[in-house]
Amino acid sequence: MQFKNNTKRGNVTIQGLRSFKDTLPKNVKKIINKKGHIYSETLGNWRYIVGDELFKVCYPKTFKNSNRFGVSTLLVMVKRGHEVDLEYSKKEILDKMNSFFGYSVIEKLKFISFDDEQKIFVKKGTDQENVAINKYQSKINDVKNDKIKKSLIELTKVFKEK
């Protein structure tokens, strides 16, 4: 890859294949350098940072960079019941994070617990009378032919399932 100085415009152009980082606009690079780099590296190396046991019960959710009003904070989601384990290893995680990046990246860890249980909703048995919407139910009841009435009810069941 060759660098070529364009003297008329004062820009430096790159000939040949470019890396993705070089093709991004300057303002996007600033945003990525501020927040995205730290968070993406943390996600990629989370197993190394916390260890295998804690890796199964927690994951990083967001990263807030330091500013005038607050310190840099990593928000970590923890399965309910494992908060104490993570609280005891908080100092180790902070030290590993800061040594991984080479400077003090994170000053504070916040934990939010969540339930890991997946809730499965069971559909109650639907009566044939209450399958259709109320405004159509009266029209279906007005039909005198029983076969057509049953087929309309079955049709509304199919639409209700979807």
Secondary structure as GFF3:
##gff-version 3
##sequence-region A 1 162
A	DSSP	beta_strand	2	6	.	.	.	ID=ss1
A	DSSP	beta_strand	11	15	.	.	.	ID=ss2
A	DSSP	alpha_helix	20	23	.	.	.	ID=ss3
A	DSSP	alpha_helix	26	31	.	.	.	ID=ss4
A	DSSP	pi_helix	32	36	.	.	.	ID=ss5
A	DSSP	alpha_helix	37	44	.	.	.	ID=ss6
A	DSSP	alpha_helix	46	50	.	.	.	ID=ss7
A	DSSP	alpha_helix	52	55	.	.	.	ID=ss8
A	DSSP	beta_strand	58	64	.	.	.	ID=ss9
A	DSSP	beta_strand	73	79	.	.	.	ID=ss10
A	DSSP	alpha_helix	83	88	.	.	.	ID=ss11
A	DSSP	alpha_helix	90	101	.	.	.	ID=ss12
A	DSSP	beta_strand	108	114	.	.	.	ID=ss13
A	DSSP	alpha_helix	134	142	.	.	.	ID=ss14
A	DSSP	alpha_helix	146	161	.	.	.	ID=ss15
###
